Amino acid sequence: MTKGERDRLVEISSTEIDAVKRRIAVLEESAKLLFPEDNAGRSSLREMIKTKSANERDLRPARLRLNKLERVLKNIDDADFGICYICEQPIPVVRLIEMPGISRCTKCEDK
């Protein structure tokens, strides 16, 4: 991986980390169950519980994505970064940029 490719991967990962963190903050805030003060009724409470459940469900993949992106930045300077852990061949930089955190090349991914 060239320095330019590395820098581009860092830039993309950092930008996405910021976006995912904002998304997580919104989901966490929306997942808080707030009871209506105006006693709007059962249907309103049911809707709120449904929304809370949906937001909690969306939090898991967002947190997983954040973890993968943070690992990219942490490990990008490691000697084995960008190397397929199955066949030990370099993962194309385009794939690393499109899918930060990927640990397998296309061939091994398809097996």
N, C-alpha and C positions, 0 to 999 in steps of 0.2 A: 504494500500500500504506500502510495507516495504521500509526501507531507501535505500536498493540496487535498488529496482524497481524505486523509486523516482529519484535516481541519474542517472540511465540508461535513464529515460525519459528526464531528464534535458540535458544529453549528446546528445541524439538523436535530441532533439528539437534545441539545440544550433548549432549543426552541420548543420542541415537543414536550420536554419535561415541564416547562413553564405552562404550556397549554393544558397538560394532563393535571397538573397541580390545581389550576384554576377550576377545571371540571370536577375534580374530587371535592374541592371546597364547596362548590355549588351543590353537588349531590349530597354531601354531608349535611349541609344546612337544610336542604329540602327533605332529607330523610328524618329530620326531627319531627316527632309527632306533636303537633300543636292543636289543642282542643279549641274549637270555635267558641269565642266568648259570647256570641249572640245566640247560643243554643239553636243553631241552624237546623239541627235534627239529625236523625240516624243516617239518612242518605249522604249528608255532607261528611259525617264522620267516616262512613264506609269509603267514600271517595278519597278522603285524606289517608286512610290506612292503605288503600290500594296504591296511591302515589308514593307513600313512604316505602312500601314493599318494592315497588319498581325501582326507586332510587337506590335502595340498599342492594338490590340485585345488580345494578349497574356499577356499584362501587368496586366490587371484586375485580372485574377485568380492568378497570381503570387503575387500581392499585397495582395489579400485576404488570401492566404496561409501564407504569412509573418505575417499578423495581427493575425491569429489564433495561430501560433506558439509562437508569442510574448506574447499572452494572456496566453498560457500554462505556460510559465516561470513566468509570473506575478502572476498567481493564484494557482500555484502548492501547495503552503503551506496553502491555504484556507481549512477550514474544509469540505466544500462541493465539493472540487475538486475531480473529478473521480466518482461522484455520478450522476446517471441518473436523469435528471431534470423532467422526466415524472413519473417513478415508484419509484424514490428515492432509488434504489438499487445500490450497487457498480458496476461500469463498470469494466470488467476484465482488468487487467493491460496490458495484451497482446494487447488488442484492443486499449488502450490508447497509447501504444508504436507504434503500426502500424499506428494509425490515430490520431496523436496529435491534440487536439482541439475538438475532438468528445465530444458531450454532452449527447448522448443517448446510452443506452445499445443496444445490438443486437435485443432483443425482441421488444423494443419500436421503434427501427429504422424500423423494418419490418411491423409495424402496419400502 
